Amino acid sequence: MTADQSIRSCLEVLPRLKVPSQSDACLATLDQAFPRGPDPRVSTCILTGLAKKCAFDVTYLVFSWLETNECELNHYHYSAAIDACARTNSWTNALQFLRKMSQCMVETNTITLNAAISACEKAGEWEKALTLFSMMAHSDLEPNTVTFSATISACKKNNEWERAFELFKVMAQHSVDCNTVTFNAMISACVKDGEWKQALQLFVAMARSQVRSDTITFSAVISSCEKGG
């Protein structure tokens, strides 16, 4: 079985299986796809594919199977597993994977931490998201648009507007480009604080930056206009 066939076979079968009731079938599928043991590159593709299908339980089982079979796991494997956590609101599992990375001396990177921050953001764990954001500075990693957007969104969801504004300022200081999520969060923050003029200024800046507006953007801008009279 070629690498592409192994990937295709696993991604066709594994997402359909229920864990733990069909764990044996899942493991049998993996053993059949990798009779000589797991391939690091191919297994990364499988984990990434499972994450996109929001199949966290299966992703976790596959990750455990890779560990049992002594596959050389790297940050790509962990990033895919943490992404699966983010897509299924499993923030506690995301943090467990990060701890395991540290224990196994696998170096974290921006992509890995972004996935973990996103997991915390989706679960409303803004303090955890800020802690992970701080980890980047201590790890000499550069936060990017995804990092700031997810952290700002986490603060916005919990009405931590002042922290959101602080992050937005830091974002500008680092010349990091804003995206739709960032602008929406900040426009909403302005509306919340009654700063309708600043909300409109952000909307204009959004257009000048050629960042796509969506329903959330227009709703927030309309709300700011209503409050501004």
C-alpha positions as CSV (number, residue, x, y, z in Angstrom):
1,M,0.0,0.0,0.0
2,T,1.4,3.4,-1.0
3,A,1.6,6.4,1.3
4,D,-1.3,8.1,-0.6
5,Q,-3.4,4.9,-0.4
6,S,-2.7,4.6,3.4
7,I,-3.8,8.2,3.9
8,R,-6.9,7.8,1.8
9,S,-7.9,4.5,3.4
10,C,-7.5,5.8,6.9
11,L,-9.4,9.0,6.3
12,E,-12.3,7.1,4.6
13,V,-12.6,4.6,7.4
14,L,-11.5,6.1,10.7
15,P,-13.9,9.2,10.9
16,R,-16.8,6.7,10.7
17,L,-15.8,4.7,13.7
18,K,-17.0,5.4,17.2
19,V,-14.5,5.4,20.1
20,P,-14.3,3.6,22.5
21,S,-16.9,1.1,21.2
22,Q,-15.0,0.6,17.9
23,S,-11.5,1.2,19.1
24,D,-10.4,-2.3,18.0
25,A,-11.6,-1.7,14.5
26,C,-9.7,1.6,14.5
27,L,-6.5,0.0,15.6
28,A,-6.9,-2.8,13.1
29,T,-7.3,-0.2,10.3
30,L,-4.0,1.4,11.4
31,D,-2.2,-1.9,11.6
32,Q,-3.3,-2.8,8.1
33,A,-2.3,0.6,6.7
34,F,1.1,0.4,8.3
35,P,2.2,-3.2,8.4
36,R,5.8,-2.1,9.0
37,G,5.0,0.5,11.6
38,P,3.9,4.1,11.3
39,D,5.5,6.6,8.9
40,P,6.0,10.0,10.5
41,R,5.0,12.0,7.4
42,V,2.0,9.9,6.5
43,S,0.7,9.9,10.1
44,T,0.9,13.7,10.2
45,C,-1.4,13.8,7.1
46,I,-3.8,11.4,8.8
47,L,-3.9,13.4,12.0
48,T,-4.4,16.6,10.1
49,G,-7.2,15.1,8.0
50,L,-9.0,13.7,11.2
51,A,-8.7,17.1,12.8
52,K,-10.4,18.8,9.9
53,K,-13.2,16.2,10.2
54,C,-13.6,17.1,13.9
55,A,-13.0,13.5,14.9
56,F,-11.2,14.2,18.2
57,D,-11.7,10.8,19.8
58,V,-10.3,9.0,16.9
59,T,-7.5,11.5,16.6
60,Y,-6.6,10.9,20.2
61,L,-6.6,7.1,19.7
62,V,-4.4,7.4,16.6
63,F,-2.0,9.6,18.5
64,S,-1.8,7.0,21.3
65,W,-1.2,4.3,18.7
66,L,1.7,6.3,17.2
67,E,3.2,6.6,20.7
68,T,2.8,2.9,21.4
69,N,4.5,2.1,18.1
70,E,7.4,4.4,18.9
71,C,6.7,6.8,16.0
72,E,9.0,9.8,16.1
73,L,6.5,12.5,17.0
74,N,7.3,16.2,16.2
75,H,5.5,19.5,16.4
76,Y,3.5,18.7,13.3
77,H,1.8,15.7,15.0
78,Y,1.1,17.7,18.1
79,S,-0.2,20.7,16.2
80,A,-2.7,18.5,14.3
81,A,-3.8,16.9,17.6
82,I,-4.3,20.2,19.3
83,D,-6.1,21.5,16.2
84,A,-8.5,18.6,16.7
85,C,-9.0,19.8,20.3
86,A,-9.7,23.4,19.1
87,R,-12.3,22.2,16.6
88,T,-14.2,20.2,19.2
89,N,-13.9,22.7,22.2
90,S,-11.6,20.3,24.0
91,W,-9.4,23.0,25.6
92,T,-8.3,20.8,28.5
93,N,-7.0,18.1,26.1
94,A,-5.2,20.8,24.1
95,L,-3.3,21.9,27.3
96,Q,-2.6,18.2,28.0
97,F,-0.9,17.9,24.6
98,L,1.1,21.0,25.3
99,R,2.3,19.6,28.6
100,K,3.1,16.3,26.9
101,M,5.2,18.2,24.3
102,S,7.2,19.7,27.1
103,Q,7.7,16.4,28.8
104,C,8.8,14.7,25.6
105,M,11.1,17.7,24.8
106,V,9.3,18.5,21.6
107,E,9.8,22.2,20.8
108,T,6.6,24.2,20.5
109,N,6.1,26.7,17.7
110,T,3.7,29.5,16.8
111,I,1.3,27.1,15.0
112,T,1.1,24.8,18.0
113,L,0.4,27.6,20.4
114,N,-2.1,29.2,18.0
115,A,-4.1,26.0,18.0
116,A,-4.1,25.8,21.8
117,I,-5.1,29.5,22.1
118,S,-8.0,28.8,19.6
119,A,-9.1,25.9,21.7
120,C,-9.2,28.1,24.8
121,E,-10.9,30.9,22.9
122,K,-13.7,28.7,21.6
123,A,-14.3,27.4,25.2
124,G,-14.3,31.0,26.6
125,E,-11.2,30.4,28.6
126,W,-9.7,33.9,28.1
127,E,-7.3,33.7,31.0
128,K,-5.8,30.5,29.7
129,A,-5.6,32.1,26.2
130,L,-3.6,35.1,27.7
131,T,-1.3,32.7,29.6
132,L,-0.5,30.9,26.3
133,F,0.0,34.2,24.6
134,S,2.5,35.2,27.3
135,M,4.3,31.8,26.7
136,M,5.2,33.0,23.2
137,A,7.3,35.9,24.6
138,H,9.1,33.6,26.9
139,S,9.7,31.2,24.1
140,D,11.0,33.8,21.7
141,L,8.2,33.1,19.3
142,E,6.6,35.8,17.2
143,P,2.8,36.1,17.6
144,N,1.1,36.5,14.2
145,T,-2.4,37.5,13.1
146,V,-4.0,34.3,14.2
147,T,-2.4,34.6,17.6
148,F,-3.7,38.1,18.2
149,S,-7.1,37.4,16.7
150,A,-7.8,34.3,18.8
151,T,-6.6,36.0,22.0
152,I,-8.5,39.2,21.4
153,S,-11.6,37.2,20.5
154,A,-11.3,35.2,23.8
155,C,-11.2,38.5,25.7
156,K,-14.1,39.9,23.8
157,K,-16.3,36.9,24.5
158,N,-15.8,37.5,28.2
159,N,-16.2,41.2,28.0
160,E,-12.6,41.8,28.9
161,W,-12.5,44.9,26.6
162,E,-9.6,46.7,28.2
163,R,-7.4,43.6,27.7
164,A,-8.6,43.4,24.1
165,F,-7.6,47.0,23.5
166,E,-4.2,46.4,25.0
167,L,-3.6,43.5,22.7
168,F,-4.8,45.5,19.7
169,K,-2.2,48.2,20.6
170,V,0.5,45.6,20.9
171,M,-0.6,44.2,17.5
172,A,-0.1,47.6,15.9
173,Q,3.3,48.0,17.6
174,H,4.5,44.7,16.1
175,S,3.0,45.7,12.7
176,V,0.9,42.6,12.6
177,D,-1.9,42.6,10.0
178,C,-5.4,42.6,11.3
179,N,-8.1,40.2,9.9
180,T,-11.9,40.1,10.0
181,V,-12.0,38.6,13.5
182,T,-9.7,41.2,14.9
183,F,-11.6,44.2,13.5
184,N,-15.0,42.7,14.5
185,A,-13.8,42.2,18.0
186,M,-12.5,45.8,18.3
187,I,-15.5,47.4,16.6
188,S,-17.7,45.5,19.0
189,A,-15.6,46.7,21.9
190,C,-16.0,50.3,20.8
191,V,-19.8,49.8,20.5
192,K,-19.8,48.3,24.0
193,D,-18.0,51.3,25.4
194,G,-20.1,53.9,23.5
195,E,-17.1,54.9,21.3
196,W,-19.1,55.0,18.1
197,K,-16.7,57.4,16.3
198,Q,-13.8,55.1,17.0
199,A,-15.9,52.1,15.8
200,L,-16.5,53.9,12.5
201,Q,-12.8,54.8,12.2
202,L,-12.0,51.1,12.6
203,F,-14.5,50.2,9.9
204,V,-12.9,52.7,7.5
205,A,-9.4,51.3,8.4
206,M,-10.8,47.8,7.7
207,A,-11.9,48.9,4.2
208,R,-8.6,50.6,3.5
209,S,-6.7,47.5,4.6
210,Q,-8.9,45.4,2.2
211,V,-10.0,43.1,5.0
212,R,-13.3,41.4,4.2
213,S,-16.4,42.6,6.2
214,D,-19.1,40.2,7.2
215,T,-22.5,40.2,8.8
216,I,-21.0,40.7,12.3
217,T,-19.0,43.7,11.0
218,F,-22.1,45.5,9.6
219,S,-24.3,44.7,12.6
220,A,-21.7,46.2,14.9
221,V,-21.3,49.3,12.7
222,I,-25.1,49.8,12.5
223,S,-25.3,49.5,16.2
224,S,-22.6,52.1,16.7
225,C,-24.4,54.5,14.3
226,E,-27.7,54.0,16.3
227,K,-25.9,54.8,19.5
228,G,-24.2,57.8,18.0
229,G,-27.5,59.2,16.8
